Amino acid sequence: MHKVSIEQWRMFVAVVEAGGFAAAGDTLFKTQTAISHGIKKLEQNLNKPLFEIKGRRAELTSFGHSLLPAARQLIGSAEQLERQAVSQPDLLRKQLSIALDILYPVTTFYAAAKQFSVLYPDYNLDIHQTCLSRAAELLEDGKVQFAIASRLPAGCISHSVYDAHLMLVCHAQHPLSGIKQLQLNDLKASTQVVIRDAGVRRVVDSGWLGCPNRFIVADMQQALQAVLAQCGFAWLPCWLAEPYVQNQQLCALQLEQGHKRVVQLQFGYYENEANNQALHKLIALLDSH
């Protein structure tokens, strides 16, 4: 079999994500002809079709579907290696790359990370703070070795690590703070602060209570600051919100339909990392906190 290049795999993934050869060419700054030629060569080397052309869209065959997760990981690993080599020209250090959901307590993570750095001083930690579906994408794409998130891709090894408890809060002077038992309809006249899904392939809503007025932010700290500035109410993790509730800057809202939420976070990694001792030591340290 002829060797398949990383660039051909990159074209393959680009066609999937862009939905066609011309759009993939725009993504990779190549002509449609170059993309078509690259995919044709790839299919010839594999001796199987990867796409079926339906109208203007290129749809994956079942064989193409089976190759996509590994192709994404291969490209992500190659890009990660290149970044490391460029940023560390003298000596390539070992590295653990992590997608960390914003619901996970940062103090817990960094306490474990500090212990890890003492035990593995020759390792760099590369931390990607994520939200909702982005962790699964980073893991699928091989850009991280493991993830802590509520949503993980199929086929990875995972187990529960932390239950994130969230409370519904507003500023102490917000009009909602004076209502004892709130109904969902009571909220719809107010603005809800929501966090934008960081995913690029699949965008999901989580915790939205149907309010037509939304104040959309990028992360949990921005959500906190928006609530403190009386821009609206929000679901915030208890570890973040409780100090502000205790000092009476924020008010915990009593929603009859449930004023608290629990989001289960999991570790996830692929089988190729099953023997990575450094990774499993970091997981053990996080489990112990």
ROTORMAR-507304 format. One line per field, with one value per residue: residue in three letters; residue number from 1; x, y, z of N, C-alpha, C in turn. Coordinates in steps of 0.02 Angstrom, whole numbers, plus 32768, in hexadecimal, padded with zeros to 4 digits. Atoms other than C-alpha are relative to their C-alpha. Layout:
% residues N
fimar	(ala	...)
numar	(NUM	...)
npx	(X	...)
npy	(Y	...)
npz	(Z	...)
capx	(X	...)
capy	(Y	...)
capz	(Z	...)
cpx	(X	...)
cpy	(Y	...)
cpz	(Z	...)
END
This chain:
% residues 289
fimar	(met	his	lys	val	ser	ile	glu	gln	trp	arg	met	phe	val	ala	val	val	glu	ala	gly	gly	phe	ala	ala	ala	gly	asp	thr	leu	phe	lys	thr	gln	thr	ala	ile	ser	his	gly	ile	lys	lys	leu	glu	gln	asn	leu	asn	lys	pro	leu	phe	glu	ile	lys	gly	arg	arg	ala	glu	leu	thr	ser	phe	gly	his	ser	leu	leu	pro	ala	ala	arg	gln	leu	ile	gly	ser	ala	glu	gln	leu	glu	arg	gln	ala	val	ser	gln	pro	asp	leu	leu	arg	lys	gln	leu	ser	ile	ala	leu	asp	ile	leu	tyr	pro	val	thr	thr	phe	tyr	ala	ala	ala	lys	gln	phe	ser	val	leu	tyr	pro	asp	tyr	asn	leu	asp	ile	his	gln	thr	cys	leu	ser	arg	ala	ala	glu	leu	leu	glu	asp	gly	lys	val	gln	phe	ala	ile	ala	ser	arg	leu	pro	ala	gly	cys	ile	ser	his	ser	val	tyr	asp	ala	his	leu	met	leu	val	cys	his	ala	gln	his	pro	leu	ser	gly	ile	lys	gln	leu	gln	leu	asn	asp	leu	lys	ala	ser	thr	gln	val	val	ile	arg	asp	ala	gly	val	arg	arg	val	val	asp	ser	gly	trp	leu	gly	cys	pro	asn	arg	phe	ile	val	ala	asp	met	gln	gln	ala	leu	gln	ala	val	leu	ala	gln	cys	gly	phe	ala	trp	leu	pro	cys	trp	leu	ala	glu	pro	tyr	val	gln	asn	gln	gln	leu	cys	ala	leu	gln	leu	glu	gln	gly	his	lys	arg	val	val	gln	leu	gln	phe	gly	tyr	tyr	glu	asn	glu	ala	asn	asn	gln	ala	leu	his	lys	leu	ile	ala	leu	leu	asp	ser	his)
numar	(1	2	3	4	5	6	7	8	9	10	11	12	13	14	15	16	17	18	19	20	21	22	23	24	25	26	27	28	29	30	31	32	33	34	35	36	37	38	39	40	41	42	43	44	45	46	47	48	49	50	51	52	53	54	55	56	57	58	59	60	61	62	63	64	65	66	67	68	69	70	71	72	73	74	75	76	77	78	79	80	81	82	83	84	85	86	87	88	89	90	91	92	93	94	95	96	97	98	99	100	101	102	103	104	105	106	107	108	109	110	111	112	113	114	115	116	117	118	119	120	121	122	123	124	125	126	127	128	129	130	131	132	133	134	135	136	137	138	139	140	141	142	143	144	145	146	147	148	149	150	151	152	153	154	155	156	157	158	159	160	161	162	163	164	165	166	167	168	169	170	171	172	173	174	175	176	177	178	179	180	181	182	183	184	185	186	187	188	189	190	191	192	193	194	195	196	197	198	199	200	201	202	203	204	205	206	207	208	209	210	211	212	213	214	215	216	217	218	219	220	221	222	223	224	225	226	227	228	229	230	231	232	233	234	235	236	237	238	239	240	241	242	243	244	245	246	247	248	249	250	251	252	253	254	255	256	257	258	259	260	261	262	263	264	265	266	267	268	269	270	271	272	273	274	275	276	277	278	279	280	281	282	283	284	285	286	287	288	289)
npx	(802B	7FDD	8007	8030	7FE1	8028	8026	803C	802F	801A	8033	8039	8025	801A	803B	8036	8016	8019	803A	7FF4	7FBB	7FF1	7FFB	7FC2	7FC9	7FFD	7FE5	7FB9	7FDF	7FEF	8035	802C	7FDF	7FCC	8023	801C	7FC9	7FE7	8030	7FFE	7FC4	800B	802D	7FDB	7FD1	8027	8027	8046	8019	800A	8038	8032	8014	8048	800B	7FC1	7FDF	7FDB	8014	7FD4	8016	7FF7	7FB8	7FE5	8014	7FD7	7FBC	7FFF	7FE3	7FB7	7FE2	7FFE	7FCC	7FBF	7FF2	7FF6	7FC0	7FCB	7FFE	7FE7	7FB8	7FE1	8000	7FCF	7FBD	7FF2	7FFB	7FC9	7FCF	7FC5	800F	8048	8014	803E	8039	8045	8030	803E	803A	801C	8040	8003	8024	7FD5	7FE2	7FBB	7FD2	7FF4	7FD4	7FBC	7FDF	7FE7	7FCD	7FC2	7FE3	7FE9	7FC3	7FC9	7FF2	7FEB	7FE6	7FED	803E	8028	8048	8020	8045	8032	803F	8033	8046	8031	7FEC	7FBD	7FD1	8006	7FE1	7FB7	7FEA	8009	7FD0	7FBC	7FDE	7FF2	7FFB	803B	802E	802F	803A	8040	800B	7FC3	8010	8009	7FC3	7FC9	8005	8016	8020	8016	7FCC	8017	8044	8001	8040	800A	8038	801B	7FF1	8004	7FE5	802B	8030	8027	8047	8011	7FE7	8034	8037	7FF1	8005	8003	8015	7FDB	801C	7FE6	7FBD	7FFF	7FFE	7FBC	7FCA	7FD6	7FBA	7FF0	7FBC	7FFF	7FDE	7FC1	7FFA	8004	8024	8043	800D	8038	8017	8004	8014	8029	8042	8033	8006	7FF1	7FC8	7FC4	7FC0	7FD6	7FBA	7FD2	7FE9	8022	7FEE	8028	8045	8001	7FFA	803F	8033	7FED	8010	8049	8015	8031	7FF5	7FDA	7FEA	7FB9	7FEC	8002	7FBD	7FF3	8034	8010	7FE2	8024	8041	7FF4	7FF4	803E	7FFD	802D	8039	8012	8047	8025	802A	8029	7FF1	7FBC	7FD2	7FBB	7FF3	7FC3	7FE2	7FCC	7FC4	7FDB	7FC1	8003	7FC4	8004	7FDC	7FB8	7FE3	800E	7FC2	7FDD	7FFC	8006	8047	8025	7FED	8026	8045	8002	7FFA	8041	8030	7FF2	8011)
npy	(7FC4	7FC1	7FDB	7FC9	7FC7	7FDB	7FCE	8020	8009	7FBE	7FF2	802B	7FE3	7FBE	800B	8014	7FC9	7FC9	8019	8005	7FF7	7FB8	7FE1	8019	7FDA	7FBE	8009	8013	7FD4	8027	8001	803A	8035	801E	8029	803B	802C	801D	8032	8037	8026	8022	8038	8033	8022	8029	802F	7FFC	7FBB	7FDD	7FD1	8003	7FBC	7FF9	7FB9	7FDA	8016	803F	8023	8038	8045	801F	8009	7FBE	7FF3	8028	7FE4	7FBA	7FF1	800A	7FCD	7FC2	8007	7FFE	7FBB	7FDA	8013	7FE4	7FB7	7FF6	800C	7FC7	7FC6	800C	7FFC	7FBA	7FD8	801A	8015	8021	8042	800D	801B	8027	7FD4	8018	7FCE	800D	7FD6	7FF9	7FDD	7FC6	8011	8022	7FCD	7FF2	8009	8048	8014	7FE6	8021	8040	7FF1	7FEF	8040	8023	7FE0	8016	8046	8005	7FBE	7FFB	7FFB	7FC3	8008	7FD4	8001	7FDE	7FF9	800C	7FFA	8029	8034	7FF5	8032	803C	7FF1	7FFF	8045	8020	7FE6	800E	7FC4	800D	8047	8013	7FC9	8001	7FDD	8023	8020	801E	8025	8048	8027	7FF2	801D	7FC9	800F	7FC4	7FE3	7FC8	7FE6	7FB7	7FE5	7FBB	7FDD	7FC9	7FC4	7FBD	7FCE	7FF6	7FC9	800F	8008	8045	8015	7FF8	8030	803B	803E	7FEB	802B	7FF3	7FC4	7FC5	7FF2	7FEF	7FB8	7FEA	8015	8036	8001	8044	8009	8018	8040	7FF4	8030	7FE6	802E	800E	7FCD	8015	7FD5	8023	7FD4	7FC8	8005	7FE8	7FB7	7FE3	7FD2	8023	7FDD	803A	7FF5	8035	802D	7FFB	7FC1	7FCB	8007	7FE5	7FB7	7FE6	8002	7FCD	7FBF	7FFF	800B	8036	8037	8036	803C	7FFE	8037	7FED	7FEE	7FBB	7FD0	7FFF	7FC8	7FC2	8006	7FF8	7FBA	7FDE	7FDE	8025	8021	8041	7FFF	803C	8012	8039	8039	8018	7FC7	8018	8031	8027	8015	8030	7FFA	803E	8005	8026	8005	8038	803D	7FF7	7FE1	802C	8010	7FC2	7FFE	7FBB	7FEE	8022	7FE3	7FC2	8013	8017	7FC4	7FDD	8029	7FFD	7FBE)
npz	(8000	7FFF	7FC2	7FFF	7FDE	7FCF	8024	801B	7FC8	7FEF	8033	7FF1	7FC8	8015	8029	7FD2	7FD6	802B	8024	8048	8016	800A	7FBD	7FE1	801F	7FE0	7FBD	8002	8031	803B	8033	7FFE	8026	7FD5	7FCD	8023	8011	7FC2	7FE8	802F	7FF1	7FC0	800C	8026	7FD2	7FD1	802A	7FED	8004	7FC1	8006	8034	8012	8004	800E	7FF8	7FC2	7FFF	7FC3	7FEF	8001	7FBF	7FF7	7FEE	7FBA	7FD2	7FFF	7FED	7FBE	8000	802B	7FD9	7FCE	8021	8013	7FC2	7FE2	802A	7FF4	7FBC	8003	8023	7FD2	7FCC	801D	8010	7FC3	7FD6	8032	7FE5	7FE4	7FFF	7FC0	7FFE	7FF5	7FF8	8016	7FDB	8009	7FBC	8001	7FD2	7FC3	7FD0	7FD4	8014	7FC8	7FFC	8037	7FFB	7FC8	801B	8032	7FDC	7FEA	803B	8017	7FD4	8010	8047	8011	8047	8027	8006	8002	8030	7FE8	802B	7FDC	8032	7FEB	8022	8030	801C	7FE7	802A	8041	7FF7	7FF7	8042	8030	7FEB	7FE8	7FB9	7FF1	7FD9	7FF4	7FC8	801C	7FFB	8040	801A	803E	7FFD	800C	7FD2	7FBD	7FD5	7FC1	7FDD	7FD4	7FD6	800A	7FFA	7FE8	8015	7FE2	8026	7FD8	801D	7FD3	7FC5	800D	803C	7FEE	7FF2	7FBF	7FCD	800B	7FD7	8029	8046	8036	803D	8020	7FDE	8019	8047	800A	7FEF	802C	7FE7	8016	8016	8019	8045	800C	8023	8036	8044	802B	7FE5	7FCE	7FD7	7FC9	7FC0	7FCA	8015	7FE3	802F	7FFF	8042	7FF8	7FE8	7FFE	8011	7FEF	8017	7FCC	7FBF	7FDF	8020	7FE7	7FBC	8002	801D	7FCB	7FCF	801E	8007	8046	8003	7FD2	8021	7FDD	7FF1	7FD4	7FBA	7FE9	8015	7FEB	7FB8	7FDA	800E	7FDE	7FB8	7FEF	8014	8041	802B	7FE0	801C	8012	7FED	8037	7FED	802B	7FF1	7FFF	8007	8034	7FF7	803F	7FF3	8029	8008	8023	803E	8029	802E	7FEF	800C	7FC4	7FC6	7FDC	7FF2	7FB7	7FE8	8004	7FCB	7FC0	7FF9	7FF1	7FBB	7FD6	8002	7FDA	7FB9	7FE5)
capx	(8000	803B	805A	7FCF	800A	7FD0	7F97	7F21	7ED5	7EC5	7E67	7DF6	7DC6	7DB1	7D36	7CD1	7CCB	7CAF	7C30	7C80	7D1F	7D13	7CF2	7D81	7DF2	7DC3	7DEB	7E96	7EBE	7EC2	7E63	7DCE	7E32	7EC0	7E46	7DEF	7E96	7ED1	7E32	7E38	7EEC	7EBB	7E2B	7E9D	7F1D	7E95	7E3C	7D93	7D23	7D1C	7C92	7BF2	7BC5	7B0F	7AE2	7B66	7B94	7C15	7BCF	7C38	7C28	7C20	7CD9	7CFF	7C9D	7D06	7DA9	7D75	7D9B	7E4B	7E6C	7E3D	7EAE	7F3E	7F32	7F21	7FB8	8021	7FF0	8013	80C0	80E7	80B4	811F	81B6	81A8	818F	821B	82A8	8330	82DC	822F	81E5	815D	80AF	8000	7F75	7ECF	7E23	7DDB	7D23	7CFD	7C8C	7D1E	7D62	7E03	7E4D	7E3A	7E8A	7F1F	7F40	7F4F	7FB3	8031	804A	805B	80E2	8149	813B	8156	81C6	81F2	813B	80E1	8026	7FC2	7F16	7E83	7DF2	7D53	7C96	7C0D	7C36	7CE6	7D41	7CFD	7D36	7DE6	7DF3	7DAD	7E27	7EC0	7EE4	7EDD	7F08	7E7B	7DE7	7D7D	7CCF	7C17	7C19	7C9C	7CAA	7C72	7CFC	7D65	7D89	7D2E	7CF7	7C9F	7D11	7CA9	7BF4	7BE8	7B5A	7B16	7AA5	7A34	7A6C	7A4F	7A91	7A4E	79F8	79AE	78EE	78EA	7944	78A6	7839	782E	77F3	781A	77C1	7812	779B	77DE	788A	7856	7845	78FC	79A0	79FD	7ABA	7AEE	7B97	7BB8	7BE2	7C99	7C7C	7C91	7C3C	7BA8	7B5F	7AED	7A86	7A96	7A38	79D8	7930	78D5	78F3	78E6	7965	7A13	7ABC	7B39	7BEB	7C84	7CAD	7C7B	7CDC	7C86	7BDE	7C07	7C3A	7B9C	7B2E	7B8F	7B72	7AB6	7AAF	7A42	7A36	7A9B	7AC3	7B6D	7BCE	7BBB	7C78	7C79	7BD4	7BC9	7C49	7BE5	7B41	7B8B	7BC6	7B1A	7B56	7AF3	7A4C	7A26	7980	78FE	78B5	7823	7853	7901	7978	7A12	7A5C	7ADD	7B4F	7BB8	7C6A	7CD2	7D85	7D9B	7E2E	7E4A	7E91	7F3A	7F55	7F27	7FDE	800D	804A	8057	7FA4	7F64	7FC7	7F75	7ECA	7EF2	7F26	7E84	7E20	7E74	7E40)
capy	(8000	80AE	811E	8198	8246	82AE	8330	82B3	8289	8344	8357	82C6	8315	83C1	837C	832C	83C9	8443	83D3	83D7	83E2	849B	84CF	845F	84B6	855E	851C	84D8	8563	84E7	84D8	8465	8403	83E7	83A8	8334	82EF	82D4	8277	820E	81DA	81B1	8144	80ED	80C8	8085	802C	8063	80FC	817B	81ED	81E7	8286	82B6	8359	83D7	837A	82F3	8275	81F2	813C	80C3	809F	8159	8169	80DE	813A	81E8	81E0	819A	8217	82A8	8267	824F	8301	8348	82E7	8320	83D7	83C6	837D	840A	848F	843E	8431	84E6	852A	84BE	84BC	847E	83EA	83A1	8389	830C	8354	832E	838C	839D	83E0	8423	844F	84F6	849F	8443	84A1	84F7	84F1	8433	8421	8490	8440	8398	83E7	842C	837E	8336	83B4	837F	82C7	82E4	837E	8354	8365	83FE	840C	8456	8487	84B3	84FB	84C3	84CF	8453	83F5	843B	83BC	832B	8380	839E	82E8	82AA	8318	82DB	838A	834D	82A6	82A7	830F	8338	8363	8337	8305	828D	8236	8184	8103	8152	810A	8170	8172	81ED	8266	82F7	832C	83E6	8433	84D4	8554	85D5	8683	873B	87DC	8801	889E	8849	884A	878B	8785	87B7	8728	8693	8607	8628	85D9	85C9	864F	86C8	86BB	86DC	8797	879E	8784	86DF	86E0	8646	8602	85E8	8537	8538	84A8	84C5	8429	840C	849A	8472	84D2	84A3	84F3	856F	8590	85D0	8689	86EE	876B	8721	876A	86F5	86E7	867B	8630	861D	86B4	8724	86DC	8704	87B6	87CD	8797	8808	8898	8872	883F	87AA	8707	8668	85B6	85BA	852B	852B	8531	85D8	8626	85F8	8678	8703	86C0	86B8	876D	879D	87DF	8757	8708	864E	8645	85C7	857C	8506	8498	8480	8509	849B	8434	83A9	838C	82EF	8308	8277	8250	8216	81D7	815F	80B0	80EA	8147	80B1	8092	8149	8145	8202	8219	8198	81E6	828E	823A	81E6	828E	82DF	824E	8267	831E)
capz	(8000	7FD8	806C	8097	80C7	815B	80DC	808B	8134	8154	80AF	80DF	8186	8136	80B5	8141	81AB	811A	80C3	8017	7FB1	7F85	803A	8075	7FF8	8043	80F0	80BE	803F	7FB0	7F0D	7EFE	7E7D	7EFA	7F7E	7F01	7EC8	7F7B	7FAC	7F0D	7F34	7FE7	7FAC	7F30	7FB8	802B	7F9B	7FDF	7FC4	8051	800E	7FAC	7F4E	7F6B	7F17	7F4C	7FEB	8006	8082	80DB	80B2	8144	8128	812D	81D0	821D	81F2	8228	82E5	82C9	823D	82AE	8338	82BE	827D	832D	836C	82D8	82F4	83AE	838C	8313	8392	8418	83A4	836E	841E	846A	83E9	845F	84B3	8499	8546	8570	8578	85B6	855E	85B7	858C	8630	863C	868E	870D	875C	87F6	87C2	8872	8874	87CA	87ED	8896	883C	87AF	882C	8877	87C9	879B	8833	8803	8748	8738	8683	864B	860A	8629	8599	85D9	8568	85CA	8573	857A	854C	84A9	848A	84F9	8492	83F2	8435	846A	83C3	8364	83C5	8405	84BA	8509	8587	85BA	8652	8614	8615	855E	851A	8471	8455	845D	84E4	8590	8614	86C8	873A	8797	87DB	87F2	87CF	8835	87EC	883D	87ED	8825	8806	8852	8901	88BC	8824	8820	8823	88CA	8929	88E6	895C	88E6	8830	879D	86F2	86B1	8735	86E4	8631	864B	8685	862C	8641	8639	85D4	85A1	84E9	84B4	8480	8406	834C	8306	837A	83DF	8472	84F1	85A8	8637	85CC	861E	8584	85A4	8502	8547	8556	8583	8530	8573	8553	85FD	86B3	86F3	8673	86AA	875F	8734	86CB	875E	87D6	875C	8760	86A9	86D4	8733	8712	8740	8797	87E7	88A4	88BD	8861	889A	8953	8995	8940	8985	8A34	8A2D	89E7	8940	88E8	8911	88F7	889C	88D7	8839	8858	87C5	880F	8845	8839	87AD	87B1	871C	8720	86E0	86A0	8673	85C1	855A	84CB	84D3	848F	8535	85A2	85D1	85E9	869E	86AE	8675	86F0	877D	875B	8759	8800	884A	8810	8858	8900	8912)
cpx	(802C	7FF5	7FCE	801E	7FD1	7FD3	7FC1	7FCC	7FE2	7FCA	7FC0	7FD5	7FE1	7FC2	7FC4	7FE4	7FE3	7FC3	8009	8048	8013	8008	803E	803C	8007	801F	804C	8028	801C	7FC7	7FD4	801F	8034	7FE0	7FE5	8037	801B	7FD2	7FFF	803D	7FF8	7FD3	8022	802F	7FDB	7FD6	7FB7	7FE9	7FF4	7FC2	7FD1	7FE9	7FB4	7FF0	8042	8027	8023	7FF0	802B	7FDE	8009	804A	8020	7FF0	802E	8047	8004	801D	804D	8023	8004	8037	8045	8014	800E	8043	803A	8006	801C	804C	8024	8003	8035	8047	8013	800B	803A	8038	803B	7FF3	7FB4	7FEE	7FC1	7FC7	7FC0	7FD2	7FBA	7FCA	7FDA	7FC0	7FFD	7FD9	802C	8023	804B	8031	8011	8030	8048	8025	801D	8038	8043	8023	801D	8043	803C	8015	801B	801B	8013	7FC3	7FE6	7FB6	7FE3	7FB5	7FD3	7FC0	7FC7	7FBA	7FD4	8021	8049	8032	7FFE	8021	804D	801C	7FFA	8036	8049	8026	800E	8003	7FC8	7FD7	7FD9	7FC4	7FC1	7FEF	8042	7FEE	7FF7	8044	8039	7FF4	7FED	7FE7	7FF1	8036	7FE4	7FB8	7FFF	7FB9	7FFC	7FC3	7FEB	8006	7FF3	8020	7FCE	7FCC	7FD7	7FB7	7FEC	8012	7FCA	7FC7	8012	8001	7FF5	7FE5	8029	7FE7	8018	8044	7FFF	7FFF	8046	8032	8028	8046	8011	8046	7FFD	8025	803E	800A	7FF9	7FD8	7FB9	7FF5	7FC2	7FEE	7FFF	7FEE	7FD7	7FB8	7FC9	7FF7	8011	803C	803C	803D	8034	804A	8029	8013	7FDF	8011	7FDB	7FB7	7FF9	8000	7FC0	7FC9	800F	7FF0	7FB6	7FE8	7FCC	800F	8023	8006	804C	8012	8003	8045	8012	7FD0	7FF9	8022	7FDB	7FBA	8009	800D	7FC8	8007	7FD0	7FC9	7FF2	7FB5	7FDF	7FCD	7FD9	8010	8045	8032	8049	8003	803F	8017	8039	803A	8025	8046	7FF5	8043	7FF8	802F	804C	8024	7FF8	803D	8029	8001	7FF8	7FB7	7FD9	8013	7FDA	7FB7	7FFA	8005	7FBF	7FCB	8009	7FEE	7FB4)
cpy	(803E	8024	8039	8039	801F	8033	7FE2	7FF4	8044	8015	7FD9	801E	8043	7FF8	7FEE	803D	803A	7FEB	7FFB	8010	804A	8023	7FE9	8024	8045	7FFC	7FF5	802C	7FD9	8005	7FC3	7FC5	7FDC	7FD3	7FC0	7FCE	7FDD	7FC9	7FC3	7FD3	7FD9	7FC3	7FC9	7FD9	7FD1	7FCB	7FFC	8048	801D	802C	7FEA	8047	8001	804B	8025	7FEB	7FBE	7FDE	7FC2	7FBD	7FE2	7FF4	8042	8012	7FDB	801C	8045	800D	7FF9	8035	8043	7FFE	8005	8047	802A	7FF1	801E	804C	800F	7FF7	803A	803D	7FF8	8009	8048	8029	7FEB	7FE6	7FD9	7FB9	7FF8	7FDE	7FD6	802F	7FD9	8039	7FED	8032	8001	8029	8036	7FF1	7FDF	8034	800B	7FF5	7FB6	7FEA	8016	7FE5	7FBD	800C	8012	7FC1	7FDA	801C	7FED	7FB9	7FF7	8044	8009	8005	8048	7FEC	8035	7FFD	802A	8005	7FFE	8007	7FD4	7FCF	8006	7FCB	7FC1	800B	7FFF	7FBA	7FDA	8014	7FF3	803C	7FFD	7FB4	7FE7	803E	7FF4	8029	7FD8	7FDA	7FE7	7FD7	7FB5	7FDE	800E	7FDE	8039	7FE5	8041	801A	8035	8012	804B	8016	804A	801D	803B	8040	8040	8030	800B	8037	7FF4	7FF6	7FB8	7FEB	8004	7FCE	7FBE	7FBF	8014	7FC8	8011	803F	8040	8015	801E	804A	801C	7FE5	7FC7	8006	7FB7	7FFF	7FE0	7FBD	800E	7FD0	8021	7FD2	7FF3	8030	7FEC	8037	7FD7	8032	803B	7FF4	801F	804B	801D	8030	7FDB	802E	7FC9	8011	7FC2	7FCE	8010	8042	803B	7FFC	801C	804C	801F	8001	8035	8046	8009	7FFD	7FCA	7FCC	7FC7	7FC3	8006	7FC5	8018	8016	8048	8031	8007	8038	8042	7FFE	800B	8048	802E	802D	7FE0	7FE0	7FBE	7FFE	7FBC	7FF0	7FC1	7FC1	7FE2	8038	7FEB	7FCD	7FDA	7FE9	7FD0	8008	7FBE	800C	7FDB	8000	7FC3	7FC8	8008	8021	7FD4	7FF0	803E	800A	8046	8016	7FE1	8018	8042	7FF1	7FEA	803B	8028	7FDA	8008	8043	8008)
cpz	(8000	8042	7FF7	8029	8033	7FDB	7FE1	8036	8013	7FCE	800F	8038	7FEC	7FD5	802C	8024	7FD6	7FD8	7FB5	7FEE	7FFA	8044	8025	7FE4	801E	8045	8000	7FCF	7FC5	7FCE	800A	7FDC	802B	8035	7FDF	7FF0	803E	801B	7FD1	800D	8041	7FF7	7FD8	802C	8030	7FDC	8015	7FFA	8047	7FFF	7FC9	7FF2	7FF7	7FF8	8003	803E	7FF7	8042	800A	7FF2	8046	800E	8014	8048	8030	8007	8020	8046	8002	7FD6	8026	8035	7FE2	7FEF	803E	8020	7FD8	800B	8045	8003	7FDF	802D	8036	7FE4	7FF1	803F	802D	7FD2	801C	8018	8005	8042	7FF8	8012	800A	7FEC	8018	7FEB	8043	7FFD	8035	8040	8034	802C	7FF0	8039	8009	7FC9	800B	803E	7FE9	7FCE	8021	8019	7FC5	7FE9	802B	7FEE	7FB9	7FE9	7FB6	7FD2	7FFF	8003	7FD1	800B	7FD2	8028	7FCD	801E	7FD4	7FCE	7FEA	8018	7FD5	7FBD	8005	8008	7FBE	7FD0	8013	8019	804B	800A	802D	8011	8040	7FE9	800A	7FC0	7FE4	7FC2	800D	7FF3	802E	8043	802F	8042	8024	802F	802F	7FEE	800D	8013	7FED	8023	7FD4	802A	7FD8	8032	803A	7FF5	7FC1	8014	8011	8047	8037	7FFA	8022	7FD6	7FB7	7FD3	7FC2	7FDD	8020	7FE3	7FBA	7FF2	800F	7FCD	8020	7FE3	7FEF	7FE2	7FBB	7FFC	7FD7	7FC6	7FBC	7FD2	8017	803A	8027	8032	803F	8036	7FEC	8017	7FD4	7FFF	7FBB	8003	801E	7FFB	7FF9	800B	7FEF	8036	8042	8024	7FE2	8017	8046	7FFF	7FE3	8035	8035	7FE6	7FF2	7FB8	7FFA	8035	7FDB	802C	800A	802C	8048	8019	7FED	801F	804B	8028	7FF6	801E	804B	8014	7FE6	7FC3	7FCE	802A	7FDC	7FF5	800F	7FC8	8011	7FD8	800C	7FFB	8000	7FC8	8012	7FBB	8010	7FCE	8000	7FE5	7FBF	7FDC	7FD4	8014	7FF8	803B	803D	8029	8010	804C	801B	8000	803A	8045	800B	8010	8049	8030	8001	8027	804B	801F	8007)
END
